[in-house]
Amino acid sequence: QLQLVESGGGLVQPGGSLRLSCEGSGFTLEYYAIGWFRQVPGKEREGVSCISYSGGTIYGDSIKGRFTISRDNAKNTVFLQMNKLRPEDTGVYYCAADSTGVMFRQCVLNGQEYEDWGQGTQVTVSS
């Protein structure tokens, strides 16, 4: 069974940085599209970033170059480097895996396309 485990969240000051990790088990992460989503208090779930099987990446409009998604296949892990964090970045961050047709298309920031989800990791940006 596919399992995803997020880590790296925590409390950080505005302008600070965090690196989130999404480690897969029971499958080879390389062959899936991996997305990062966040649940911000008072808002709907938001797509943050995704990385395709091909290595292509997509970022949400609110990111503005502050975040970078990457993949380390040897570690079976996808990372989300978050810089210049703002209080509005606060939320629970989830990684998710999509296997359907992902070898043939770009990833998307629609959470309904993803089948497997991690437990989430809390990111809090203090003001």
N, C-alpha and C positions, 0 to 999 in steps of 0.2 A: 504494500500500500504506500502511496506517495505521502511523504511527510515533509513539511517545511517548517523550519525553526528560525524565527527572527531574533536578533540580538543587537545590542549596541545603543539602545535608547537610553535616555536619562534626562537629567536636568542640566541645562546649559544657558548661559547668558545670551542676550541678544547680540548678534554679530559673531557668535561662536560657531563651532563646527561639531558635527557628529558623523560617524560612519556606521551605518546600519548594515548588518549582514543577514543574508537569507541562505541558510544551508539546507540542501536537499538530502533526503535519505530514501532508499527504496527505489530510486530512479536516477537516471543520469540527467542532470539539470540542463546540460548543454543542448539537449534536443527538445526543449520546451521554450516557449516565450515566457518570460518572467516579468511580472508587473509589480510595482509598488503602489499601494493605495493608502489613503489616510482617512480616518474618521475624525473630523474636527468638531469639537463641542458646538452644538447648535447648527451644524451644517450637514449637508448630505455627503456621502462618501465621495471622495475626490481621487481621480487618477493622478498620480504624481509622476511616474515614469515607467517605461517598460523597455525591455531589450529583446530583440528578435533572435531567432535561431541564426540568422545571417550576421548578427552583430549590430544591426541597425537599432537606433534608439529614438524614443519619443519622450518629450517632456510636457508637462502641463503648463498652461499659460502663466500660472502664478510663480513658476520656478525661476524664469528669467536668467538662466545660466548659472544659478547658484548651486544646483545639484548636479551630480554626475553618477550615472549608473554604469556599472562595469561587471565583468564576469571573470572568475578565476576557475577554469574548468578543472584544474588539478585539485582544487579544494572543493569542487562541486558547490560553489557558493557564488551568489550574486551580491554585490555591494551597492549601497547608495551613499555616496559621499555628499554630505549636506554642509554647505558653507553659508556664511552670512545669514544665519538663522534669525528669524523674526518671531515675535510672540504669536502671530497668526499661523505659524507653522506647527504650533502645539496640537497634538492629537495622537491617536493610536495608529501606528504604521503597520500595515500588513503587506506581506508578499504573497503572490499567487502565481500558479502555474497554469499554462494553457497548452494543451497538446493538439488541439484540433486544427489541422491544416497549417500549422505554424511554420513548417519547413518551406512553405510556398508563398507566404505573405508577411507583411510587416505586422508587428504587434500593435495592439490597440489599447486605449485607456478606458475601455468599457468593462467594468467588473463582471458583467454577466457572461463574458467570454471565457472566464477563468474557472477551472474546475476544482482546483485544490488550493486551500488557503492555510497560511500559518496562523499562529495564535495571537500575533500582534506584539508590538513593543511600544512602550509609551515614550513619547518625546515631549518634553516640556521646556519651553523657552520662556524664561522669566523676564520681567520688564523692570 
